Amino acid sequence: MKGGGTAKGIIDMVREFECEVVGIGVVIETLEPSKKLVDDYVSLLTLNIVNTEEKLIDVKPSKGWM
């Protein structure tokens, strides 16, 4: 999840069918933007850094998960 737009869109669509989302889980989230469009979700991993020049990608377990 980057900004949460897709998750928010799914929540809005589900509400149109008079249903309720009881949880959101994502495999990986980014640090930026720090404020997401959805607040209540669980992610397994956090993407901390992507540096294409140095070919560096830093992914760590999300806080609170382990």
VEXTORBA-919732 format. One record per atom (N, C-alpha, C, CB): residue number from 1; residue in three letters; atom name; x, y, z. Coordinates in steps of 0.2 Angstrom, whole numbers. Glycine has a CB too. Layout:
BEGIN
<atom><pos>NUM</pos><code>ALA</code><site>CA</site><c1>X</c1><c2>Y</c2><c3>Z</c3></atom>
...
END
This chain:
BEGIN
<atom><pos>1</pos><code>MET</code><site>N</site><c1>4</c1><c2>-6</c2><c3>0</c3></atom>
<atom><pos>1</pos><code>MET</code><site>CA</site><c1>0</c1><c2>0</c2><c3>0</c3></atom>
<atom><pos>1</pos><code>MET</code><site>C</site><c1>4</c1><c2>6</c2><c3>0</c3></atom>
<atom><pos>1</pos><code>MET</code><site>CB</site><c1>-5</c1><c2>0</c2><c3>6</c3></atom>
<atom><pos>2</pos><code>LYS</code><site>N</site><c1>3</c1><c2>11</c2><c3>-5</c3></atom>
<atom><pos>2</pos><code>LYS</code><site>CA</site><c1>7</c1><c2>17</c2><c3>-5</c3></atom>
<atom><pos>2</pos><code>LYS</code><site>C</site><c1>3</c1><c2>22</c2><c3>-1</c3></atom>
<atom><pos>2</pos><code>LYS</code><site>CB</site><c1>8</c1><c2>19</c2><c3>-12</c3></atom>
<atom><pos>3</pos><code>GLY</code><site>N</site><c1>-3</c1><c2>25</c2><c3>-4</c3></atom>
<atom><pos>3</pos><code>GLY</code><site>CA</site><c1>-7</c1><c2>30</c2><c3>-1</c3></atom>
<atom><pos>3</pos><code>GLY</code><site>C</site><c1>-13</c1><c2>27</c2><c3>2</c3></atom>
<atom><pos>3</pos><code>GLY</code><site>CB</site><c1>-8</c1><c2>35</c2><c3>-6</c3></atom>
<atom><pos>4</pos><code>GLY</code><site>N</site><c1>-15</c1><c2>21</c2><c3>0</c3></atom>
<atom><pos>4</pos><code>GLY</code><site>CA</site><c1>-22</c1><c2>19</c2><c3>2</c3></atom>
<atom><pos>4</pos><code>GLY</code><site>C</site><c1>-28</c1><c2>20</c2><c3>-2</c3></atom>
<atom><pos>4</pos><code>GLY</code><site>CB</site><c1>-23</c1><c2>21</c2><c3>9</c3></atom>
<atom><pos>5</pos><code>GLY</code><site>N</site><c1>-26</c1><c2>23</c2><c3>-8</c3></atom>
<atom><pos>5</pos><code>GLY</code><site>CA</site><c1>-32</c1><c2>24</c2><c3>-13</c3></atom>
<atom><pos>5</pos><code>GLY</code><site>C</site><c1>-36</c1><c2>18</c2><c3>-15</c3></atom>
<atom><pos>5</pos><code>GLY</code><site>CB</site><c1>-29</c1><c2>28</c2><c3>-19</c3></atom>
<atom><pos>6</pos><code>THR</code><site>N</site><c1>-32</c1><c2>13</c2><c3>-17</c3></atom>
<atom><pos>6</pos><code>THR</code><site>CA</site><c1>-36</c1><c2>7</c2><c3>-19</c3></atom>
<atom><pos>6</pos><code>THR</code><site>C</site><c1>-40</c1><c2>4</c2><c3>-13</c3></atom>
<atom><pos>6</pos><code>THR</code><site>CB</site><c1>-31</c1><c2>2</c2><c3>-22</c3></atom>
<atom><pos>7</pos><code>ALA</code><site>N</site><c1>-37</c1><c2>4</c2><c3>-7</c3></atom>
<atom><pos>7</pos><code>ALA</code><site>CA</site><c1>-41</c1><c2>1</c2><c3>-2</c3></atom>
<atom><pos>7</pos><code>ALA</code><site>C</site><c1>-47</c1><c2>5</c2><c3>0</c3></atom>
<atom><pos>7</pos><code>ALA</code><site>CB</site><c1>-36</c1><c2>0</c2><c3>4</c3></atom>
<atom><pos>8</pos><code>LYS</code><site>N</site><c1>-46</c1><c2>12</c2><c3>0</c3></atom>
<atom><pos>8</pos><code>LYS</code><site>CA</site><c1>-52</c1><c2>16</c2><c3>1</c3></atom>
<atom><pos>8</pos><code>LYS</code><site>C</site><c1>-57</c1><c2>15</c2><c3>-4</c3></atom>
<atom><pos>8</pos><code>LYS</code><site>CB</site><c1>-50</c1><c2>23</c2><c3>1</c3></atom>
<atom><pos>9</pos><code>GLY</code><site>N</site><c1>-55</c1><c2>14</c2><c3>-11</c3></atom>
<atom><pos>9</pos><code>GLY</code><site>CA</site><c1>-60</c1><c2>13</c2><c3>-16</c3></atom>
<atom><pos>9</pos><code>GLY</code><site>C</site><c1>-64</c1><c2>7</c2><c3>-15</c3></atom>
<atom><pos>9</pos><code>GLY</code><site>CB</site><c1>-56</c1><c2>13</c2><c3>-23</c3></atom>
<atom><pos>10</pos><code>ILE</code><site>N</site><c1>-60</c1><c2>1</c2><c3>-13</c3></atom>
<atom><pos>10</pos><code>ILE</code><site>CA</site><c1>-64</c1><c2>-5</c2><c3>-12</c3></atom>
<atom><pos>10</pos><code>ILE</code><site>C</site><c1>-69</c1><c2>-4</c2><c3>-6</c3></atom>
<atom><pos>10</pos><code>ILE</code><site>CB</site><c1>-59</c1><c2>-11</c2><c3>-10</c3></atom>
<atom><pos>11</pos><code>ILE</code><site>N</site><c1>-67</c1><c2>-1</c2><c3>-1</c3></atom>
<atom><pos>11</pos><code>ILE</code><site>CA</site><c1>-71</c1><c2>0</c2><c3>5</c3></atom>
<atom><pos>11</pos><code>ILE</code><site>C</site><c1>-77</c1><c2>4</c2><c3>3</c3></atom>
<atom><pos>11</pos><code>ILE</code><site>CB</site><c1>-68</c1><c2>4</c2><c3>11</c3></atom>
<atom><pos>12</pos><code>ASP</code><site>N</site><c1>-77</c1><c2>9</c2><c3>-1</c3></atom>
<atom><pos>12</pos><code>ASP</code><site>CA</site><c1>-82</c1><c2>13</c2><c3>-4</c3></atom>
<atom><pos>12</pos><code>ASP</code><site>C</site><c1>-87</c1><c2>9</c2><c3>-8</c3></atom>
<atom><pos>12</pos><code>ASP</code><site>CB</site><c1>-80</c1><c2>19</c2><c3>-8</c3></atom>
<atom><pos>13</pos><code>MET</code><site>N</site><c1>-84</c1><c2>5</c2><c3>-12</c3></atom>
<atom><pos>13</pos><code>MET</code><site>CA</site><c1>-88</c1><c2>0</c2><c3>-17</c3></atom>
<atom><pos>13</pos><code>MET</code><site>C</site><c1>-92</c1><c2>-5</c2><c3>-12</c3></atom>
<atom><pos>13</pos><code>MET</code><site>CB</site><c1>-83</c1><c2>-3</c2><c3>-22</c3></atom>
<atom><pos>14</pos><code>VAL</code><site>N</site><c1>-89</c1><c2>-8</c2><c3>-7</c3></atom>
<atom><pos>14</pos><code>VAL</code><site>CA</site><c1>-92</c1><c2>-13</c2><c3>-3</c3></atom>
<atom><pos>14</pos><code>VAL</code><site>C</site><c1>-98</c1><c2>-9</c2><c3>0</c3></atom>
<atom><pos>14</pos><code>VAL</code><site>CB</site><c1>-87</c1><c2>-15</c2><c3>2</c3></atom>
<atom><pos>15</pos><code>ARG</code><site>N</site><c1>-97</c1><c2>-3</c2><c3>3</c3></atom>
<atom><pos>15</pos><code>ARG</code><site>CA</site><c1>-103</c1><c2>0</c2><c3>6</c3></atom>
<atom><pos>15</pos><code>ARG</code><site>C</site><c1>-109</c1><c2>2</c2><c3>1</c3></atom>
<atom><pos>15</pos><code>ARG</code><site>CB</site><c1>-100</c1><c2>7</c2><c3>9</c3></atom>
<atom><pos>16</pos><code>GLU</code><site>N</site><c1>-107</c1><c2>2</c2><c3>-5</c3></atom>
<atom><pos>16</pos><code>GLU</code><site>CA</site><c1>-113</c1><c2>3</c2><c3>-10</c3></atom>
<atom><pos>16</pos><code>GLU</code><site>C</site><c1>-117</c1><c2>-3</c2><c3>-10</c3></atom>
<atom><pos>16</pos><code>GLU</code><site>CB</site><c1>-110</c1><c2>4</c2><c3>-17</c3></atom>
<atom><pos>17</pos><code>PHE</code><site>N</site><c1>-115</c1><c2>-9</c2><c3>-8</c3></atom>
<atom><pos>17</pos><code>PHE</code><site>CA</site><c1>-118</c1><c2>-15</c2><c3>-8</c3></atom>
<atom><pos>17</pos><code>PHE</code><site>C</site><c1>-121</c1><c2>-17</c2><c3>-1</c3></atom>
<atom><pos>17</pos><code>PHE</code><site>CB</site><c1>-114</c1><c2>-21</c2><c3>-11</c3></atom>
<atom><pos>18</pos><code>GLU</code><site>N</site><c1>-121</c1><c2>-11</c2><c3>3</c3></atom>
<atom><pos>18</pos><code>GLU</code><site>CA</site><c1>-123</c1><c2>-12</c2><c3>10</c3></atom>
<atom><pos>18</pos><code>GLU</code><site>C</site><c1>-120</c1><c2>-17</c2><c3>14</c3></atom>
<atom><pos>18</pos><code>GLU</code><site>CB</site><c1>-131</c1><c2>-13</c2><c3>10</c3></atom>
<atom><pos>19</pos><code>CYS</code><site>N</site><c1>-113</c1><c2>-18</c2><c3>13</c3></atom>
<atom><pos>19</pos><code>CYS</code><site>CA</site><c1>-109</c1><c2>-23</c2><c3>16</c3></atom>
<atom><pos>19</pos><code>CYS</code><site>C</site><c1>-104</c1><c2>-19</c2><c3>21</c3></atom>
<atom><pos>19</pos><code>CYS</code><site>CB</site><c1>-105</c1><c2>-28</c2><c3>11</c3></atom>
<atom><pos>20</pos><code>GLU</code><site>N</site><c1>-100</c1><c2>-23</c2><c3>25</c3></atom>
<atom><pos>20</pos><code>GLU</code><site>CA</site><c1>-95</c1><c2>-20</c2><c3>29</c3></atom>
<atom><pos>20</pos><code>GLU</code><site>C</site><c1>-89</c1><c2>-23</c2><c3>28</c3></atom>
<atom><pos>20</pos><code>GLU</code><site>CB</site><c1>-98</c1><c2>-20</c2><c3>36</c3></atom>
<atom><pos>21</pos><code>VAL</code><site>N</site><c1>-83</c1><c2>-19</c2><c3>28</c3></atom>
<atom><pos>21</pos><code>VAL</code><site>CA</site><c1>-76</c1><c2>-22</c2><c3>28</c3></atom>
<atom><pos>21</pos><code>VAL</code><site>C</site><c1>-74</c1><c2>-23</c2><c3>35</c3></atom>
<atom><pos>21</pos><code>VAL</code><site>CB</site><c1>-71</c1><c2>-17</c2><c3>24</c3></atom>
<atom><pos>22</pos><code>VAL</code><site>N</site><c1>-72</c1><c2>-29</c2><c3>37</c3></atom>
<atom><pos>22</pos><code>VAL</code><site>CA</site><c1>-71</c1><c2>-30</c2><c3>44</c3></atom>
<atom><pos>22</pos><code>VAL</code><site>C</site><c1>-63</c1><c2>-30</c2><c3>45</c3></atom>
<atom><pos>22</pos><code>VAL</code><site>CB</site><c1>-73</c1><c2>-36</c2><c3>46</c3></atom>
<atom><pos>23</pos><code>GLY</code><site>N</site><c1>-59</c1><c2>-30</c2><c3>40</c3></atom>
<atom><pos>23</pos><code>GLY</code><site>CA</site><c1>-52</c1><c2>-29</c2><c3>41</c3></atom>
<atom><pos>23</pos><code>GLY</code><site>C</site><c1>-48</c1><c2>-28</c2><c3>34</c3></atom>
<atom><pos>23</pos><code>GLY</code><site>CB</site><c1>-49</c1><c2>-36</c2><c3>44</c3></atom>
<atom><pos>24</pos><code>ILE</code><site>N</site><c1>-43</c1><c2>-25</c2><c3>34</c3></atom>
<atom><pos>24</pos><code>ILE</code><site>CA</site><c1>-39</c1><c2>-24</c2><c3>28</c3></atom>
<atom><pos>24</pos><code>ILE</code><site>C</site><c1>-32</c1><c2>-27</c2><c3>30</c3></atom>
<atom><pos>24</pos><code>ILE</code><site>CB</site><c1>-38</c1><c2>-17</c2><c3>26</c3></atom>
<atom><pos>25</pos><code>GLY</code><site>N</site><c1>-29</c1><c2>-31</c2><c3>26</c3></atom>
<atom><pos>25</pos><code>GLY</code><site>CA</site><c1>-22</c1><c2>-34</c2><c3>26</c3></atom>
<atom><pos>25</pos><code>GLY</code><site>C</site><c1>-19</c1><c2>-33</c2><c3>20</c3></atom>
<atom><pos>25</pos><code>GLY</code><site>CB</site><c1>-22</c1><c2>-41</c2><c3>28</c3></atom>
<atom><pos>26</pos><code>VAL</code><site>N</site><c1>-12</c1><c2>-30</c2><c3>20</c3></atom>
<atom><pos>26</pos><code>VAL</code><site>CA</site><c1>-8</c1><c2>-29</c2><c3>14</c3></atom>
<atom><pos>26</pos><code>VAL</code><site>C</site><c1>-2</c1><c2>-33</c2><c3>15</c3></atom>
<atom><pos>26</pos><code>VAL</code><site>CB</site><c1>-7</c1><c2>-21</c2><c3>13</c3></atom>
<atom><pos>27</pos><code>VAL</code><site>N</site><c1>1</c1><c2>-35</c2><c3>10</c3></atom>
<atom><pos>27</pos><code>VAL</code><site>CA</site><c1>8</c1><c2>-38</c2><c3>10</c3></atom>
<atom><pos>27</pos><code>VAL</code><site>C</site><c1>13</c1><c2>-33</c2><c3>12</c3></atom>
<atom><pos>27</pos><code>VAL</code><site>CB</site><c1>9</c1><c2>-42</c2><c3>4</c3></atom>
<atom><pos>28</pos><code>ILE</code><site>N</site><c1>13</c1><c2>-27</c2><c3>9</c3></atom>
<atom><pos>28</pos><code>ILE</code><site>CA</site><c1>19</c1><c2>-23</c2><c3>10</c3></atom>
<atom><pos>28</pos><code>ILE</code><site>C</site><c1>16</c1><c2>-15</c2><c3>9</c3></atom>
<atom><pos>28</pos><code>ILE</code><site>CB</site><c1>24</c1><c2>-24</c2><c3>4</c3></atom>
<atom><pos>29</pos><code>GLU</code><site>N</site><c1>19</c1><c2>-11</c2><c3>14</c3></atom>
<atom><pos>29</pos><code>GLU</code><site>CA</site><c1>17</c1><c2>-4</c2><c3>13</c3></atom>
<atom><pos>29</pos><code>GLU</code><site>C</site><c1>23</c1><c2>0</c2><c3>13</c3></atom>
<atom><pos>29</pos><code>GLU</code><site>CB</site><c1>13</c1><c2>-2</c2><c3>20</c3></atom>
<atom><pos>30</pos><code>THR</code><site>N</site><c1>22</c1><c2>6</c2><c3>11</c3></atom>
<atom><pos>30</pos><code>THR</code><site>CA</site><c1>28</c1><c2>11</c2><c3>10</c3></atom>
<atom><pos>30</pos><code>THR</code><site>C</site><c1>28</c1><c2>16</c2><c3>16</c3></atom>
<atom><pos>30</pos><code>THR</code><site>CB</site><c1>28</c1><c2>15</c2><c3>3</c3></atom>
<atom><pos>31</pos><code>LEU</code><site>N</site><c1>34</c1><c2>18</c2><c3>18</c3></atom>
<atom><pos>31</pos><code>LEU</code><site>CA</site><c1>34</c1><c2>23</c2><c3>23</c3></atom>
<atom><pos>31</pos><code>LEU</code><site>C</site><c1>31</c1><c2>30</c2><c3>21</c3></atom>
<atom><pos>31</pos><code>LEU</code><site>CB</site><c1>42</c1><c2>24</c2><c3>25</c3></atom>
<atom><pos>32</pos><code>GLU</code><site>N</site><c1>32</c1><c2>32</c2><c3>15</c3></atom>
<atom><pos>32</pos><code>GLU</code><site>CA</site><c1>29</c1><c2>38</c2><c3>12</c3></atom>
<atom><pos>32</pos><code>GLU</code><site>C</site><c1>24</c1><c2>37</c2><c3>7</c3></atom>
<atom><pos>32</pos><code>GLU</code><site>CB</site><c1>35</c1><c2>42</c2><c3>9</c3></atom>
<atom><pos>33</pos><code>PRO</code><site>N</site><c1>18</c1><c2>40</c2><c3>7</c3></atom>
<atom><pos>33</pos><code>PRO</code><site>CA</site><c1>17</c1><c2>45</c2><c3>12</c3></atom>
<atom><pos>33</pos><code>PRO</code><site>C</site><c1>15</c1><c2>42</c2><c3>19</c3></atom>
<atom><pos>33</pos><code>PRO</code><site>CB</site><c1>11</c1><c2>49</c2><c3>10</c3></atom>
<atom><pos>34</pos><code>SER</code><site>N</site><c1>17</c1><c2>45</c2><c3>24</c3></atom>
<atom><pos>34</pos><code>SER</code><site>CA</site><c1>15</c1><c2>42</c2><c3>31</c3></atom>
<atom><pos>34</pos><code>SER</code><site>C</site><c1>8</c1><c2>42</c2><c3>33</c3></atom>
<atom><pos>34</pos><code>SER</code><site>CB</site><c1>19</c1><c2>46</c2><c3>36</c3></atom>
<atom><pos>35</pos><code>LYS</code><site>N</site><c1>4</c1><c2>47</c2><c3>30</c3></atom>
<atom><pos>35</pos><code>LYS</code><site>CA</site><c1>-3</c1><c2>47</c2><c3>31</c3></atom>
<atom><pos>35</pos><code>LYS</code><site>C</site><c1>-6</c1><c2>44</c2><c3>25</c3></atom>
<atom><pos>35</pos><code>LYS</code><site>CB</site><c1>-6</c1><c2>55</c2><c3>32</c3></atom>
<atom><pos>36</pos><code>LYS</code><site>N</site><c1>-10</c1><c2>38</c2><c3>27</c3></atom>
<atom><pos>36</pos><code>LYS</code><site>CA</site><c1>-13</c1><c2>34</c2><c3>22</c3></atom>
<atom><pos>36</pos><code>LYS</code><site>C</site><c1>-21</c1><c2>36</c2><c3>22</c3></atom>
<atom><pos>36</pos><code>LYS</code><site>CB</site><c1>-13</c1><c2>27</c2><c3>23</c3></atom>
<atom><pos>37</pos><code>LEU</code><site>N</site><c1>-24</c1><c2>35</c2><c3>16</c3></atom>
<atom><pos>37</pos><code>LEU</code><site>CA</site><c1>-31</c1><c2>36</c2><c3>16</c3></atom>
<atom><pos>37</pos><code>LEU</code><site>C</site><c1>-36</c1><c2>32</c2><c3>20</c3></atom>
<atom><pos>37</pos><code>LEU</code><site>CB</site><c1>-34</c1><c2>36</c2><c3>9</c3></atom>
<atom><pos>38</pos><code>VAL</code><site>N</site><c1>-33</c1><c2>26</c2><c3>22</c3></atom>
<atom><pos>38</pos><code>VAL</code><site>CA</site><c1>-36</c1><c2>22</c2><c3>27</c3></atom>
<atom><pos>38</pos><code>VAL</code><site>C</site><c1>-32</c1><c2>21</c2><c3>33</c3></atom>
<atom><pos>38</pos><code>VAL</code><site>CB</site><c1>-38</c1><c2>15</c2><c3>24</c3></atom>
<atom><pos>39</pos><code>ASP</code><site>N</site><c1>-35</c1><c2>20</c2><c3>39</c3></atom>
<atom><pos>39</pos><code>ASP</code><site>CA</site><c1>-31</c1><c2>20</c2><c3>45</c3></atom>
<atom><pos>39</pos><code>ASP</code><site>C</site><c1>-30</c1><c2>13</c2><c3>48</c3></atom>
<atom><pos>39</pos><code>ASP</code><site>CB</site><c1>-35</c1><c2>25</c2><c3>50</c3></atom>
<atom><pos>40</pos><code>ASP</code><site>N</site><c1>-35</c1><c2>9</c2><c3>48</c3></atom>
<atom><pos>40</pos><code>ASP</code><site>CA</site><c1>-36</c1><c2>3</c2><c3>51</c3></atom>
<atom><pos>40</pos><code>ASP</code><site>C</site><c1>-34</c1><c2>-3</c2><c3>46</c3></atom>
<atom><pos>40</pos><code>ASP</code><site>CB</site><c1>-43</c1><c2>2</c2><c3>54</c3></atom>
<atom><pos>41</pos><code>TYR</code><site>N</site><c1>-27</c1><c2>-5</c2><c3>46</c3></atom>
<atom><pos>41</pos><code>TYR</code><site>CA</site><c1>-25</c1><c2>-10</c2><c3>42</c3></atom>
<atom><pos>41</pos><code>TYR</code><site>C</site><c1>-19</c1><c2>-13</c2><c3>45</c3></atom>
<atom><pos>41</pos><code>TYR</code><site>CB</site><c1>-23</c1><c2>-7</c2><c3>35</c3></atom>
<atom><pos>42</pos><code>VAL</code><site>N</site><c1>-18</c1><c2>-19</c2><c3>43</c3></atom>
<atom><pos>42</pos><code>VAL</code><site>CA</site><c1>-12</c1><c2>-23</c2><c3>45</c3></atom>
<atom><pos>42</pos><code>VAL</code><site>C</site><c1>-7</c1><c2>-24</c2><c3>39</c3></atom>
<atom><pos>42</pos><code>VAL</code><site>CB</site><c1>-14</c1><c2>-30</c2><c3>48</c3></atom>
<atom><pos>43</pos><code>SER</code><site>N</site><c1>-1</c1><c2>-23</c2><c3>39</c3></atom>
<atom><pos>43</pos><code>SER</code><site>CA</site><c1>4</c1><c2>-25</c2><c3>34</c3></atom>
<atom><pos>43</pos><code>SER</code><site>C</site><c1>9</c1><c2>-30</c2><c3>37</c3></atom>
<atom><pos>43</pos><code>SER</code><site>CB</site><c1>7</c1><c2>-18</c2><c3>31</c3></atom>
<atom><pos>44</pos><code>LEU</code><site>N</site><c1>12</c1><c2>-34</c2><c3>32</c3></atom>
<atom><pos>44</pos><code>LEU</code><site>CA</site><c1>17</c1><c2>-39</c2><c3>34</c3></atom>
<atom><pos>44</pos><code>LEU</code><site>C</site><c1>24</c1><c2>-36</c2><c3>34</c3></atom>
<atom><pos>44</pos><code>LEU</code><site>CB</site><c1>16</c1><c2>-45</c2><c3>30</c3></atom>
<atom><pos>45</pos><code>LEU</code><site>N</site><c1>25</c1><c2>-32</c2><c3>29</c3></atom>
<atom><pos>45</pos><code>LEU</code><site>CA</site><c1>31</c1><c2>-29</c2><c3>27</c3></atom>
<atom><pos>45</pos><code>LEU</code><site>C</site><c1>31</c1><c2>-21</c2><c3>26</c3></atom>
<atom><pos>45</pos><code>LEU</code><site>CB</site><c1>35</c1><c2>-32</c2><c3>21</c3></atom>
<atom><pos>46</pos><code>THR</code><site>N</site><c1>37</c1><c2>-18</c2><c3>27</c3></atom>
<atom><pos>46</pos><code>THR</code><site>CA</site><c1>37</c1><c2>-11</c2><c3>26</c3></atom>
<atom><pos>46</pos><code>THR</code><site>C</site><c1>43</c1><c2>-10</c2><c3>21</c3></atom>
<atom><pos>46</pos><code>THR</code><site>CB</site><c1>38</c1><c2>-7</c2><c3>32</c3></atom>
<atom><pos>47</pos><code>LEU</code><site>N</site><c1>42</c1><c2>-6</c2><c3>16</c3></atom>
<atom><pos>47</pos><code>LEU</code><site>CA</site><c1>47</c1><c2>-4</c2><c3>11</c3></atom>
<atom><pos>47</pos><code>LEU</code><site>C</site><c1>50</c1><c2>2</c2><c3>13</c3></atom>
<atom><pos>47</pos><code>LEU</code><site>CB</site><c1>44</c1><c2>-3</c2><c3>4</c3></atom>
<atom><pos>48</pos><code>ASN</code><site>N</site><c1>56</c1><c2>2</c2><c3>16</c3></atom>
<atom><pos>48</pos><code>ASN</code><site>CA</site><c1>59</c1><c2>8</c2><c3>19</c3></atom>
<atom><pos>48</pos><code>ASN</code><site>C</site><c1>63</c1><c2>12</c2><c3>14</c3></atom>
<atom><pos>48</pos><code>ASN</code><site>CB</site><c1>64</c1><c2>6</c2><c3>24</c3></atom>
<atom><pos>49</pos><code>ILE</code><site>N</site><c1>67</c1><c2>9</c2><c3>9</c3></atom>
<atom><pos>49</pos><code>ILE</code><site>CA</site><c1>71</c1><c2>13</c2><c3>5</c3></atom>
<atom><pos>49</pos><code>ILE</code><site>C</site><c1>71</c1><c2>9</c2><c3>-2</c3></atom>
<atom><pos>49</pos><code>ILE</code><site>CB</site><c1>78</c1><c2>13</c2><c3>7</c3></atom>
<atom><pos>50</pos><code>VAL</code><site>N</site><c1>71</c1><c2>13</c2><c3>-7</c3></atom>
<atom><pos>50</pos><code>VAL</code><site>CA</site><c1>72</c1><c2>11</c2><c3>-14</c3></atom>
<atom><pos>50</pos><code>VAL</code><site>C</site><c1>77</c1><c2>16</c2><c3>-17</c3></atom>
<atom><pos>50</pos><code>VAL</code><site>CB</site><c1>66</c1><c2>10</c2><c3>-19</c3></atom>
<atom><pos>51</pos><code>ASN</code><site>N</site><c1>83</c1><c2>13</c2><c3>-19</c3></atom>
<atom><pos>51</pos><code>ASN</code><site>CA</site><c1>89</c1><c2>17</c2><c3>-22</c3></atom>
<atom><pos>51</pos><code>ASN</code><site>C</site><c1>91</c1><c2>14</c2><c3>-28</c3></atom>
<atom><pos>51</pos><code>ASN</code><site>CB</site><c1>95</c1><c2>18</c2><c3>-17</c3></atom>
<atom><pos>52</pos><code>THR</code><site>N</site><c1>88</c1><c2>16</c2><c3>-34</c3></atom>
<atom><pos>52</pos><code>THR</code><site>CA</site><c1>90</c1><c2>13</c2><c3>-40</c3></atom>
<atom><pos>52</pos><code>THR</code><site>C</site><c1>97</c1><c2>14</c2><c3>-42</c3></atom>
<atom><pos>52</pos><code>THR</code><site>CB</site><c1>85</c1><c2>16</c2><c3>-45</c3></atom>
<atom><pos>53</pos><code>GLU</code><site>N</site><c1>100</c1><c2>19</c2><c3>-40</c3></atom>
<atom><pos>53</pos><code>GLU</code><site>CA</site><c1>107</c1><c2>21</c2><c3>-42</c3></atom>
<atom><pos>53</pos><code>GLU</code><site>C</site><c1>112</c1><c2>15</c2><c3>-39</c3></atom>
<atom><pos>53</pos><code>GLU</code><site>CB</site><c1>109</c1><c2>28</c2><c3>-40</c3></atom>
<atom><pos>54</pos><code>GLU</code><site>N</site><c1>110</c1><c2>14</c2><c3>-32</c3></atom>
<atom><pos>54</pos><code>GLU</code><site>CA</site><c1>115</c1><c2>9</c2><c3>-29</c3></atom>
<atom><pos>54</pos><code>GLU</code><site>C</site><c1>112</c1><c2>2</c2><c3>-29</c3></atom>
<atom><pos>54</pos><code>GLU</code><site>CB</site><c1>116</c1><c2>12</c2><c3>-22</c3></atom>
<atom><pos>55</pos><code>LYS</code><site>N</site><c1>106</c1><c2>1</c2><c3>-32</c3></atom>
<atom><pos>55</pos><code>LYS</code><site>CA</site><c1>102</c1><c2>-5</c2><c3>-33</c3></atom>
<atom><pos>55</pos><code>LYS</code><site>C</site><c1>101</c1><c2>-8</c2><c3>-26</c3></atom>
<atom><pos>55</pos><code>LYS</code><site>CB</site><c1>107</c1><c2>-10</c2><c3>-37</c3></atom>
<atom><pos>56</pos><code>LEU</code><site>N</site><c1>98</c1><c2>-3</c2><c3>-21</c3></atom>
<atom><pos>56</pos><code>LEU</code><site>CA</site><c1>97</c1><c2>-5</c2><c3>-15</c3></atom>
<atom><pos>56</pos><code>LEU</code><site>C</site><c1>89</c1><c2>-5</c2><c3>-13</c3></atom>
<atom><pos>56</pos><code>LEU</code><site>CB</site><c1>101</c1><c2>-1</c2><c3>-10</c3></atom>
<atom><pos>57</pos><code>ILE</code><site>N</site><c1>87</c1><c2>-10</c2><c3>-10</c3></atom>
<atom><pos>57</pos><code>ILE</code><site>CA</site><c1>80</c1><c2>-10</c2><c3>-8</c3></atom>
<atom><pos>57</pos><code>ILE</code><site>C</site><c1>80</c1><c2>-13</c2><c3>-1</c3></atom>
<atom><pos>57</pos><code>ILE</code><site>CB</site><c1>75</c1><c2>-15</c2><c3>-13</c3></atom>
<atom><pos>58</pos><code>ASP</code><site>N</site><c1>77</c1><c2>-9</c2><c3>4</c3></atom>
<atom><pos>58</pos><code>ASP</code><site>CA</site><c1>77</c1><c2>-11</c2><c3>11</c3></atom>
<atom><pos>58</pos><code>ASP</code><site>C</site><c1>69</c1><c2>-12</c2><c3>13</c3></atom>
<atom><pos>58</pos><code>ASP</code><site>CB</site><c1>80</c1><c2>-5</c2><c3>15</c3></atom>
<atom><pos>59</pos><code>VAL</code><site>N</site><c1>68</c1><c2>-19</c2><c3>14</c3></atom>
<atom><pos>59</pos><code>VAL</code><site>CA</site><c1>61</c1><c2>-21</c2><c3>16</c3></atom>
<atom><pos>59</pos><code>VAL</code><site>C</site><c1>62</c1><c2>-24</c2><c3>23</c3></atom>
<atom><pos>59</pos><code>VAL</code><site>CB</site><c1>58</c1><c2>-26</c2><c3>11</c3></atom>
<atom><pos>60</pos><code>LYS</code><site>N</site><c1>58</c1><c2>-22</c2><c3>28</c3></atom>
<atom><pos>60</pos><code>LYS</code><site>CA</site><c1>58</c1><c2>-25</c2><c3>35</c3></atom>
<atom><pos>60</pos><code>LYS</code><site>C</site><c1>51</c1><c2>-27</c2><c3>37</c3></atom>
<atom><pos>60</pos><code>LYS</code><site>CB</site><c1>61</c1><c2>-20</c2><c3>40</c3></atom>
<atom><pos>61</pos><code>PRO</code><site>N</site><c1>51</c1><c2>-32</c2><c3>42</c3></atom>
<atom><pos>61</pos><code>PRO</code><site>CA</site><c1>44</c1><c2>-33</c2><c3>45</c3></atom>
<atom><pos>61</pos><code>PRO</code><site>C</site><c1>41</c1><c2>-27</c2><c3>47</c3></atom>
<atom><pos>61</pos><code>PRO</code><site>CB</site><c1>45</c1><c2>-39</c2><c3>50</c3></atom>
<atom><pos>62</pos><code>SER</code><site>N</site><c1>35</c1><c2>-26</c2><c3>47</c3></atom>
<atom><pos>62</pos><code>SER</code><site>CA</site><c1>31</c1><c2>-21</c2><c3>49</c3></atom>
<atom><pos>62</pos><code>SER</code><site>C</site><c1>31</c1><c2>-20</c2><c3>57</c3></atom>
<atom><pos>62</pos><code>SER</code><site>CB</site><c1>24</c1><c2>-20</c2><c3>47</c3></atom>
<atom><pos>63</pos><code>LYS</code><site>N</site><c1>31</c1><c2>-15</c2><c3>60</c3></atom>
<atom><pos>63</pos><code>LYS</code><site>CA</site><c1>31</c1><c2>-14</c2><c3>67</c3></atom>
<atom><pos>63</pos><code>LYS</code><site>C</site><c1>24</c1><c2>-16</c2><c3>69</c3></atom>
<atom><pos>63</pos><code>LYS</code><site>CB</site><c1>32</c1><c2>-6</c2><c3>69</c3></atom>
<atom><pos>64</pos><code>GLY</code><site>N</site><c1>24</c1><c2>-20</c2><c3>75</c3></atom>
<atom><pos>64</pos><code>GLY</code><site>CA</site><c1>18</c1><c2>-22</c2><c3>78</c3></atom>
<atom><pos>64</pos><code>GLY</code><site>C</site><c1>16</c1><c2>-29</c2><c3>75</c3></atom>
<atom><pos>64</pos><code>GLY</code><site>CB</site><c1>13</c1><c2>-18</c2><c3>77</c3></atom>
<atom><pos>65</pos><code>TRP</code><site>N</site><c1>20</c1><c2>-31</c2><c3>70</c3></atom>
<atom><pos>65</pos><code>TRP</code><site>CA</site><c1>18</c1><c2>-38</c2><c3>67</c3></atom>
<atom><pos>65</pos><code>TRP</code><site>C</site><c1>21</c1><c2>-43</c2><c3>71</c3></atom>
<atom><pos>65</pos><code>TRP</code><site>CB</site><c1>19</c1><c2>-38</c2><c3>59</c3></atom>
<atom><pos>66</pos><code>MET</code><site>N</site><c1>28</c1><c2>-43</c2><c3>72</c3></atom>
<atom><pos>66</pos><code>MET</code><site>CA</site><c1>31</c1><c2>-48</c2><c3>75</c3></atom>
<atom><pos>66</pos><code>MET</code><site>C</site><c1>32</c1><c2>-47</c2><c3>83</c3></atom>
<atom><pos>66</pos><code>MET</code><site>CB</site><c1>38</c1><c2>-48</c2><c3>72</c3></atom>
END
